[in-house]
Amino acid sequence: MTLFVIIMTHSADECPTANSRVRKLLSNESQEVTKLGAKVGVTFLIGPLMGATNHQSYAVVEAPNIETVTDLMFRSGLIQWNKVDVVHALTVDEAVKHMKDLQPIL
């Protein structure tokens, strides 16, 4: 399984604090996204979390590949009111292992 960080950003007019349509979507889906994730093969390790003031949400997930995470973003509808960035993440130990194979450039 591979680690991914999901960063979702919405505009102020799409914020659930201001937009009743999005608020309703979020209220109905907040518990469902982790259940849907389990169905499609995405395990939530951290989150989903909401930034208190920056119009962003975050999650750390484990999935077999980025396509599975992308599938979850589509199926959940989160892409309809968020810009979604999915970042392939490494643990520090994994990153150090990769660095050992690289020659410094400076």
Buried (B, 14 or more C-beta within 10 A) or exposed (E): EBBBBBBBBBEEEBBBEEBEEBEEBBEEBEEEBBEBBEEBBBEBEEBBEBEEEEBBBBBBBBBEEEEBBBBBBEBBBBBEBBEBEBEEBEEEEEEEEEEEEEEEEE
